[in-house]
């Protein structure tokens, strides 16, 4: 059964985001391979974040103490103190396993020289969290653009801090940012509301090649169908984040067919 919504399904964000992110990335690759071959390959890459209890990436910190190998002279001078060291039997415990979040992205490479020409990011709540996650992603963004690589960012989230632009973003629920390396810092911003279908957007390649088209709605529809979201999503629960009143009323008119009695 297809999604009851014409475009993005707002119930996914609060219930199945991680699964949606992973599945959609794979289907975006599936859509791109036929239109960029044989000159380009499409690879799935993965970032790994350490996250705190608040689901935010943690900073890397320097240790307070370090151990270095001592010289022979230093070892002989400290021999007497080592012998006098107290002997205690330690308790052997287990450190907590730090929570990690893996996030996939796409890179389009020139097959001849293996150079990355375009990176495609599907933003996650970690990227848009108001603290370290947001800062960490912006740092990655700057590094990509500094290498003269095209960058496409897909923002299918309604909650979180939007990517910064000097001018204010047009009001919308969802965005696609397309930054072409030769035109940096200019960025093309596609935007649409919950009530519209997802657009087809251009994907830039090397400067000598024309853009290819990526149909986001087609990829979303395949993701929804293959993941069985028609029965996995609980449409009786409120959306997270909540919809505006007008959108909530509109959404409820679409849901009776999706909600079993």
PyMOL commands that set and color helices and strands:
alter all, ss='L'
color gray80, all
select helices_A, chain A and resi 11-15+17-36+72-77+79-83+132-146+181-183+216-227+229-232+245-255
alter helices_A, ss='H'
color red, helices_A
select strands_A, chain A and resi 40-50+100-110+116-122+150-155+174-179+188-192+200-203+212-215
alter strands_A, ss='S'
color yellow, strands_A
deselect
rebuild
show_as cartoon
